[in-house]
Every structure is written in C-alpha cells, then in structure tokens.
C-alpha cells in the first residue's frame, strides 16, 4: 500500500486515464487480497440515485440512476400498511423521477420503468396510472423549490403507531375536534384539524 500512497501523492489533483488505471493497479497490489473496482467516465457521474451527464449540446443533464445489481424492493401491494400509504407511494416515486430528470423524454422512460416495477409488486394498473397522471399535472418548477415550513405554523400533529384501530382513532379525532376548538384558551393556538401521521 506504500507504493499506492506515493503514487497518489505524485498524481496530485489531476491525471490521465492511464494514471488512474495505474493507480488502481497499485492499490490492488497488496498482501491483504483486497481487490478494488473502478468505474469512471468522461461524460457522466453517478451519485446515489442521480446521474449527471453531458447532453448532445454539451450542457449538463440529470437522470435517475439505479445500480445494475439493484432489485425491485418497492413495498408490495399485499403489505399490511395502510391503504392510503400504499396508494401514495407510486405518486411519490413519479414526483421523484420528475424532479430529477431534466429532460421530458428521460422522465417518460423512467416513468414507464416505475409503472412496470409497481405492477410487478402487485399494484393495479389503475392506481399506477392515476398516480402518474397526478404527478404529470404538477409544475416541475414547483418541485424544485425548497419547502420551508413557516416559523409561525400552529399545525397540530398527532403521531401514532399504525394499528388496526388507526381508522377509529382518525374518525374520533375528526369528530370531536370541534369540541376542543370551542375552548377559549385553545382556539387561538389550534388549527382546524390535526395532521395525523402514522408510523
């Protein structure tokens, strides 16, 4: 590893493609039987789920990136999670693709892949189409804005663990919330209805 360290110092911040391959070769010449792989490109770079690449016009473009070894790990439609949660997951994935893909053609290709992956996991084509259509109506400029919650927000959040009684709890809160609002002390600091979150 000493040779590799010396070589990395010699290369400093920049080097040729040949230098890169030589550096990786030096790293793989060790007594620990550790072998490193190196993926590089002159035109693109991958980071997490985003690929940045040069378009035909030479400008930078962004696209979704999935590793070749990644599997379809989307939540299955038969999961015991609340239905409203399962039905909103495809919508969130379409929004994510629309936010990341800089070109419409790229988004359409990714949206088709997302649709197929959800249907492979048992989601109905009707739900997938509805979520895709809903996402398509969102202005991309709004998706790129940073959402900052107001400092003066008085939104009440009711956070609970999901159970078979969750629907009942939701109905009770909705039904009796107006009674709490009648309280002269609480009425000035409570919103019309609480935001109910289940984990």
Secondary structure, 3 states (H helix, E strand, C coil): CHHHHHHHHHHCCCCCHHHHHHHHHHHCCCCCCCCCCCCCCCCEEEECCEEEEECCCCCEEEEECCCCCCCCCCCCCCCCCCHHHHHHHHHHHHHHHHHHCCCHHHHHHHHHHHHHHHHHCCCCHHHHHHHHHHHHCCCHHHHCCCCCCCCCCCCCEEEECCCCCHHHHHHHHHHHHHHHHCCCCCCCCCCCCCEEEEC
